Amino acid sequence: MSPTFTVRRATPEDESGVSELLLASYPGLMRTVYDQAILEAALPLITRANPALLSAGTYYLALDENGFAVGCGGWSRERPGSSEVTLELAHIRHFATRPEWLGRGIGRQLYRRCEEDARSSGVRRFECQASLNAEGFYAALGFRSVGRIEVRIGPGPVLPSVLMERTI
């Protein structure tokens, strides 16, 4: 029997657990598609929990039976890196799963929670700035690729990514 997990809303008190989860997930998964130089510049910035997301009530954690964070992800009305809001549009944000928990439906369950809550808030379409290694995951959820983009990570590096979208 495979271990079970539950999904709940994240809070600001989850900051260290989310950061630890991102650090456990991103380096290994992103190494398959990004140059080491890009990762060295980007990882210190993208493996930190976003306090605004944790406070928004639209970011979620998947926890194992011991309360250990095994996955995270959420959505926001604001376009990442700005305060721009478009009517009926939301943005999928900062998804990660512990490598040893991949393939157990955690990402899919987190996405379902995002879609359910966003739809009840009047959202009709999601956009996602997917890392190159995550394109297949989002495609499996029904997202379609709009095209390649470059995402500036704070004041630092540019991360080649894929803009994806999905009607919900």
N, C-alpha and C positions, 0 to 999 in steps of 0.2 A: 504494500500500500504506500503510495507516495504521500509525503508530508502535505498537510493542508495549510491554507493561509486565509486570512480575512483582510478586507479593505476598509480603511477608515480615513476620515479627513485628517490631514496633517495640521500641526499647530506650530507656532514659533518654538515651542519646547523641543520639537523634533529636529532642530537645526543640525546638531552634531551627528545624529543618526543618519540623516539624509546625506550630509557631506561624506560620511564614512561609506555609505552605500554607493554614491557616485564615484568615489575614489576606487572602490572595489570593482566597479563595472566598466567605466569608460576606458581606462588605459588599455586593457587587454582587447576589448572589442574594437576600439578605434585603430589599434596598431595594424590591423589587417588592411586598412585603406588609406592611412595618412602617413606622411613622412615623419620621421622622428623629430625633425626641427619644428614642424608645426605643432606636434604633440607637446614638446617641451615648453612651448610658449602658451599653448591653449589650456592644457590640463590643469595648471594651478588655478585658473579662473573658472573653468566649467565644472570642476569637481567640488565647488562650494555651494551649499544650499542657498537659494535665493530667498531672503527674508520676506520680500513682498509677496512671493508665491505662497510661502508658509502661512502668511497672515490673511490671505485672500479668501480662504474657505473653498477654493477650487483646486486644491492640490491634495493628493491622496498617497497613503502608504499601504503597501501590502505587508502584513506581518505574519510570521510563522506562529505555531502554537505556543511558543515561548515569548511572543511579543517582540521578536527580533525583525528589523526591517529587511525585507527581501526584494522589494520593488517599490518604485515611486513614479509619479507622473501626475500631470494636471493640465489645466487650461487657464487662459486669461482672455479678457476682452481686448486688452491692450496688446498692440503689436510688439513683439520682443524688441527691446532696446529703445522704445519710444512710448509716448502716452497716446498714440493714435488709436482711436476706436472707430470701427466701421459697423453700422447697423447690421445685426443678424450674423456677424462674423466673430469667431473666436479663434484662438491660437493654442495648439497643443504644445505643452512645455515640459522640458526637463525629465523625460522618461528614462528609467534605468531599471535593470534587474541584475541581481547578483549572478555572476556567471554560473555557479553551481545550481541555480534555480531556473535557468533558461529552458524553454520548451515545456513549461508546466502551466501555461495559460495566465501567468501573472500580468504581463503586458496587456493582453487582450481584456482581462477583467478590469484593469485600471482604465483602459480606454472606454469600456462600456460604461463605467461610472462617470467618466468625463462627459460622454455623449448624453447620457440620461440627464445629468444635472444641467448641462449646457442647453439642451433642447427645452427643458422646463423653464429656462431663463430667457427664452426667445431666440436662441442661436439657431441658425439654419445651415451654417457652413463652417467647417474647420479649415484652417491653414496650418501647415507645419513646416518649419525650417529644419528638415531632417539632415542629420549627419549622413555621410555617404554610406556608412555601415548599417544605418537604420532604414534605408530606403525600402528594402525588401519587407521588413516588418510592417511599415505603414502601408505598403502596397497590399499586403495580405489582409489589412483591415479595411480595404476599399478606397484608400487614397490613390489619387492619380498624380503623376509627376507633371508639374507645370514647366520646370526647367531648372538648370543649374544656377546657383546664386553663390555669392560670397558673403558670409556672415562675419562682421567685425565683432570680436569678442572684447567688449569693453574698450579700453584704450589700446589694447594689444593686438594680437594677430588676427588675420583673416582666415576663416575656416571654410574651405570649399564645401558646399552643402547642396541640397535639393529642395526647392519649394514644391510642396505637395498640397493638395486640397481634396476635400470630401464634403459632399452634401450630406446633412444628417436629418 
